[in-house]
């Protein structure tokens, strides 16, 4: 009994000590006012540093830390309210919010599992075909379920149930489920719809308007080649366990039988997919299509009022704070002073050396900060400011995208990977096993695939 009491006390003491330690650097900023910062600028920088430390360590709950930063920006920065609340006032906010509901409606329909599992039983009868099914299902669901978190959770549930049906061994299940999450983070980079949260955040923080066509022109072809290289790396690292895939899986293919309401829902969802996929060819934006489809899901019975809880309010608050950083720092003059320190490190012209400095800067900060959005909120405003007039904006933005969205070592380096590890689909062991060589692969992919492709497009 005494031991049980001591454990929480020790944990609380460690947490209290960590909280005190997070105050040290912000306090020094306030006292020393580095780089000739005014008191106002020092307060804003100290608040930002303190919030990032809280986000990274988790010593203060993320939503509370985000609200603290927003309050500091509103009360002390002098930035316009529109700058601080740029995210809630943007179209991205509407798209992300309704996507939570739209994805929940698709989950409620039960169609993904009912359609995909019979296809798996018919097609995925070898390790190579099973890996291919992971790729194809992740790519196809990108057009059906806009919310990346809901998408990977639904896919994971479908595959876990199917693996249990055909009696796969635990090591093989782990390897295949890890492949599903691993391939998904790369597929999500290929199109802006792949991850409307990360990709949308990136373009908004960079201050660039990027539609689906432009994103695909820059990213689709080289990302597919990068994905192929990642699949080869995965097959090599997990070659022994993949060989244990049964030659004749126990599950036989079943005929898909849909009820009248399910057929109606399928036609409805396919119409939404077509409208959203072809938004460049008609006046309806993707946001309008998804919002209208979400509203129609209520009378169709795919959504009910209790499903509103599917909207992740805490994530929206966190994104609001992260989006506010760049504009607020620029508005109060902190950005110019802070980023000027790093200008001498970068070459005077855009070149492979410049790209290498960008990648290494982002990878180092991402390794320390962990969260994709947190890293973006720090590096995107800075690198876009430093690169103004030197680096072409779109290639520079996409370099940051590649480094932030595809590099990982531990679960907290990508929220998709964190979901899989948290759901015990795999462990940190698999992440480290793949993450270290994959980081090297990412660097090679930039110089051998992305930069040559962008030169071919005339962007460099």
N, C-alpha and C positions, 0 to 999 in steps of 0.2 A: 504494500500500500504506500509506504514511504517513497519507494522508487518511482511509483506512478506520479506522485505529487511533484517530485524533484524534476522529472523530465520536462513538464510544461514550464516550470519556473526557469530552468536553464535555457529553454528555447526563447522565453520572453526576455530574459536578460540579454541573450545574443541579439535578438531583434532590436532591443532598446539601444545596445551598443552600436549596432549597424546604423540605426537611425541617427544617432549623434555623429557618427563618422561622416554621414552624407551632408551634414551641416558645415563641415570644416571648409571645404573648397568654396562654397558660396559665401561664407563669412569672410574668407580671405579676399574674394573679389570685391566685396563691399568695403572692406578696410583699405585695401591697396589701390583700388580703382586703376587697374592696369590699362596700358595703351592710351592713357589720357582720357578715359571714359568720364563722362559727367556722372553725378550721383544717380540721375534717372537711368542712364544707360547701364550703370553698374547693377542697379536693382533688377533690371530686365535680364541681364546676362546671368546674375546670380539665381534668379527665379528659374531660368531655363536650365541651368546646370543642375540645380537641385531637383527639378522635375525629372530630368533624364536619369539622374542617379536613382530616384525613386522608381522610375519605370524599369530600369535594368535590374535593380536589386530586389524589387517587390516588397520593400520594407513598408511602403505606403501603398494601399490599394490603388490600382491603375486609374480608376475613375476619379477617386479623390485627388490624386496627383494631377490629373488632367484639368479638373475644375480649379485647382489652385493656380495652375499656369494661366488659364483663361482669365481668372480674376486679376492676377498680376498684370497681364497684358491690358485688360480693360481699364484698370485703375491707375497704372503707373507709366505706360508706354507712350501715351498721347496718340496712339494709332487710331484711325477711324474705326468705328464699330464694324463697318463693312469689311475691313481688313481682318479683324480678329475673327469674325464669323463668316469668312469667305466660303468655307465648306458648306454650312447649312443653307447658304444663299445660292449655291451652285446647282447645276443640273445633275452632277454626280451624286449629290446627297439624295435627290429624288430617286435616281436609278438604283442606288445601293439599298435604300429603304424598301422600295417596292419589290426588289429582288429577293429579299428575305421572305416576303409573303408569297411571291410567285413560286419560289423553290419549295416552300412548304406545301403549296397546292399540288405541285407535281408529286411530292412525296406522298401526300394523302391519296392521290389517284391510284397508287400501287402499280402503275404501268411500267416503270423502269425495271423492277424485279421480274414482273410477269413476262416481259418481252425479252429481257437479256438472258435469264437463266436457261431457257430452252435453246437459245443460240449458242451459249457456252457448251451445253451438252452435245450439240451437233458439231460444233467447229473445233473447240479447244481440246483436242485429244492427244496432244503431244506438248512437251515443254516449250518448243518454239511457237506453236500455235497459241498456247496459253499466254505467253508473253505478248504476242501480237494482239491478242484479245484485250489485254490490259491497255495497250496503246490505243487501239481503235475505240474502245468504250470510253476512255477518258477524253478522246478527241470528239467523239460524237455527242457526249453529254454536255460538252462545252456549248453546243448550240441549243440544247434543250433546257438546261438549268443554269441561269446566269450567276447565281451566288456560288462562289468557289467552295466555301465551307460546306454548304448543303450538298453540293455535287459530290465531293469526295466522301462525305459521310454516307450518302445513299449508295454509292458505288462500293464502298468498303463493306457495308452490310450485305449487299447482294453477293459479293465474292466470298465473304466469310461463310454465309449460309451454303453457298454452292460447294465450297471446299469441304465443309462438314458432311455434306451429302455424299461426296465421292471418296470420303475417308482419306484425305491427304494427311501425311505426317505433319507434326507440329513444325519441324524445321523448314519443310517445304512451304507450308502455309505462310510462315513468317517471311520467307524470302519473296514469295509472290506478292504478298500484301505490301511489303516494302517497295517492291517494283512499281506497284500501282501508285503509291504516293510520290515516289521518286520521279517517275515519268510525268506525272500530272504537273509538277511544278515547272517542268520544261515546256510541256504542251501549252500551259497557261501563258507563256511569254509570246507565243507565236501570233496571237491575235489580241486586240485590245479587249474583246469580250472574254478572253480566257480567264482573266482575273480582274473583274471590274473594280475591285477595291485597290489592289496594288497598282495596276496599270493606269487606272483613272487618277490615283493619287500622284503618280509620277508625272503625268502630263500636266496636271493642275499645278503642282508645286513648281514645275519648270516654266509655267506660264506659256505653254504652247498648246495650240489647238490641233489635235491629232484625231482624224477619223479612222474608221476601220480600214479603209483602203490604203491610206498612207502607212498605218502601222503594219499591215500585211506586206506591203511592198518592201519595207525595210527589214522586217523580222521573220516572215513566214519561211522563206526558202532556207536561209542560214540556220534557223532554229530547227528545222526538220533534219538538216545534216548534223547539227549538234546533238539532236535527240538520237539519231542513229548511232553516233559515236558513244553516247551514254548507254545505249542498249548493249552495245558490244562490250563496254566496260562492265556493265551489270552481269552479262552472261559469263564473262571471264571470272569475276569475283565469286559468283554463286554457281559455278559450273558443276561442282560435285553434288550439291543438294538438288539442282534442277534435273540431274540425271535420274533421280529417284521418282520422277513423275511417272505414274502408272501408264503402261502402254494401252491399257483398256480401262478407262475410268469406270467406276461402278455405276454412275448415273447415266441413264439412257435419255435420249432426246424426247421431249414431250411436245405434243401438239398444242399450239397457243390457241386458247379459246377465250374470246372477249365477250362480255355481256354488251347489251345495247348501249348502256350508259358509258361503258369503257370505250367502245368504238367512237361514240360521240366525243368523249374527252380527248381521245387520240387525234381525231380530225382537228379539233380545236387547237390542241398543242402544236400540231404540225403546221397549221396556218400561222400561228404566232412565230414559230421558228423561221418559216419562209419570209414573213414580213420583216423580222428582225435581221435576218441574214442578208436581205436585199435592201437595207435602209439607204444605201448610196444611190438607189435607182428610183426612189419614190419620196414624197415629201414628209413621210412619217418617220420621226426619229426613233431610235431604239428605246429611248426613255418613254416616249409616248406609247409605243407598242406594248412594252412590258407593263406600264401603268394601266392602260386600258384592259389588257388581258387579266391583270390581277383583279381589277374591279369586277370583271365578268365571272371570275372564279367563284364569287359569293353566290350569285343566283344559280350557277351550275352545280353548287354543292361541293366544290373542291376546297373551298375555304369557309370557315365559320368564325364568328367573332372571337372565340378563345384563341384562334390561331394568330391573332395580332401579337401575342407574346413571342412569336418567332422573330420579331424585329429586335435585333441586338442593340438596345439603347446604350449600353456601356461602350460597345465598340464605336458607335456613332459619336459619343462624347470624346473618346480617345482620338478619333480621326479629326474631330473639330479642333482639338488642341494641337495635333501634329500639323494640320494644314495652316494653322495660324502663325507658326514659327517664322517661316521665311518672310512673309509680308510684314509682320510686326518688327522683326529685326531690321529690315530695310527701312521701315517708316521712321524708326527712332534713331537711325544712324549706327546701330551696333554692327550691322552686316558689313558695311564698307570698311570699318576699322578692323574688324575681326578677320575678314577674308583677305585683306591686304597683306597679312602676315604670310599667307601661303603662296602668293603670286610668284615670288622668286624661285620656288621649287619647280614650277611648271615651265617647260620650254616656251620660247617666244612664238613658235608657229605650231600648228597642229601636225602631228607626225605619229608614227608608231610609238616613239618615246613618250609623247604627250599622252597617248592612250594608255600606255603602261603605267604612268604616274597616276592617272585617273583610276584605273582598275585597282592598283595597290592601295591607294588612299581609301577607296570604298571598301575593299576586302578587309583591311585592318580595322576600320571603324565598325563594319558590320560584325566582325568577329568579337569585338568588345561590347558593342551595344546590343547585338542580338536581333531585336525586332526589326522586321523589314521597314515598317512605317517609321519607327523611331530613327533608323539609319537614314531613310529618305529625307525625313524632315530636317536632318542636320546637313547631309551632303548635297542634296539637290540645289537648294538656294546658293550654297557656297560655290560649288563647282560651276553652276551656270553663270554666276557673277564673275568668277575668275576667268571663265572661258569666253566671256562676251568679247566679240571682235577678233577672237583667235581661233576658237573651235567652232565648227558648224553646229548649230543648236540641236538639230535632230539626232545626228550621230552621237553627240555628247550625251544627250538624254538617254539614248538606247544603250550606251556603254554602262551608264549607271544602272539601268534596268537589269542588264545581264549580270552585273556583279552583285547587286542586292538580291535579285529574285532567284538566282540559280546557285549561288555559293552557300554552302552550309558545312558545319562540322557537328553541331549539337542540335537537339530538337528546337530550342528557342530561336534558332537562326531562320526558321521559316514556319509560319503559322500552320501551313498545310502539314508539314512534317511533325509539328507539335501535336496536332490533332491525332495523327496515327500513333505516335508514341504514347500519348495520353490514353488512347483507347486500347493499348496493349496489343496493337497489331504487330509491333516489332519493338526492339529496344535500342538504347543508345549505342550498343555494340555495332549494329548494322549501319547506323548513321556514320560512325567514325570509320568503319571499314570502307565505306564508299565515299564519304565526304572528303577525305584527304586526297585520294587520287582524282576525285571529281573536280576539286578546286584547280588542280593543274590542268585538267581537261578543259575547264572553262577558259583559262588563260590562252591555251592553244586555239580554242574555237574562235576567240575574238580575232586573233591575228591571221588565222588560216581560212576562216569562213566569213565572219561578219565584215571586217574591214575590206577585204577584196570585193565582197558583194556590194558594199556601199560605194566603192570606187566604180564598179560596173554601172551602178545607177546614176553616177555623176554627182553623188552627194559629197564626195571628198575631193 
